[in-house]
Amino acid sequence: MNINEITKEDINERERREKQQALEVVSQKNCILRVVAGSNAYGTNNPESDWDERGIFVDEMSRVMLPFEKIEQVQLTRDDVVLYELSKYMPLLLLQNPNVIELIWTEKSDIIEKNELGDLLLENRYEFLSKQVKDSYVGYAQSQLKRIKGHNKWINNPQPENEPKQKDFISVVWNYTNVKEFNKKAPLDGFIAVNIGENNFSLWSIEKLKIDKKSWIDSAGNPVAISKQELDSFNPNNLPPDVIVKVNRDIYSANHTNWKSYWTWKNNRNEKRSVLEEKFGYDVKHAMHLIRLLRSGLDILENGIVPVKRPDKDYLLDIRNGKFTYDEIIKESEMLTKKVEEVSKKSSLPNEPNYPLAKALMLEIYMKQWNLSPKEIATKVVGLKM
């Protein structure tokens, strides 16, 4: 490439790649724990499953201590590997984020690498479980359930290709004419309109007023009203309106949003997932994760442990393979949600995770990683004299 042809975008892209490469080097060099994640960790993988890894790293002191270039996580360009910086990981852990909790409860055989700093997290993992698991696991499960129900609705009630128009959502409030058709469908052509408030419009026949107007609806399907003063100039005899209609903007907006969401989903959904959805009438993979989350939350509240490698993997795979109907999945999720709510009230877990320990542990890990004492941190980074 000729140097004169190098653009600002080229320079920005090169800088982005260089920064990404540098972050990957730092995050991998300072990684304290890295594990297998996803279906391979749960035991629900099949030959087509992706290979996922998650981990924790300790960033360089200058970025952690100062607010200007904080790095929360790094996604490696190779495979599906996400590494969380410790200051990002710990708050998510205390919020009982299911994906984050699993990281320190993964089976020993699925630990790819760890050091003594990673061991500190593993040794204290019981301290970070609490009854708040109920809200986080049920919350994530409800997100899966919402997707399942939404996709099921779209599969069974597909949206038309043509975009909905506002003109399709106009209802007749009163028909003063003898035209029975206007009782059910508002007239669009051959009328002028005046807005009388609250999205209500009075319509007059242009034939009756003897004026040259074509429609009160524009080419985009939206209402176009004239002023009361303009009407008076067309209607010197003060003739009453022929029809009163209501433009249902809220209903149109909801339908348009649903139409747009449907086609975004349909055009961008995973091809293999779409085949499963069409075959079974719902997203079986979402369903598997829905039940897994609820059962995992139940296990934590009842037993105080997080069984990442699922003992019920065969049952979960049956869900993944479509052996249950949509209604059976919904019923099971409702039963499990209710059970999680009940068990949380009797659980022996504390009401909240051990925040003081979390703070102390973070400080210890950072100091050991940077090989510094609290005094040295204050002197070198903050500039205090101690």
Buried (B, 14 or more C-beta within 10 A) or exposed (E): EEEEEEEEEEEEEEEEEEEBEEBBEBBBEBBBBBBBBBBBBBBBBEEEEEEBBBBBBBBBBEBBBEEEEEBEBBEBEEEEBBBBBBBBBBEBBBEBBBEBBBBBBBEEEBBBEBEEBBEBBBEBBEBBBBBBBBBBBBBBBBBBBEBBBBBBEBBEEEBEEEEBBBBEBBEBEEBEBEEEEBEEEBBBEBBBBBBBEEBBBBBBBBEEBEEEBEBBBEEEBBBEBBEEEEBEEBBEEEEEBBBBBBBBEEBBEEBBEBBEEBBEBBEEBEEEBBEBBEEBBBBBBBBBBBBBBBBBBBBBBBEEEBBBBBEBBEBBBBBBEBEBEBEEBBEBBEEBBEBBEEBBEEBEBEEEBBEEEBEEBBEEBBBBBBEBEEEEBBBBBEEEEE
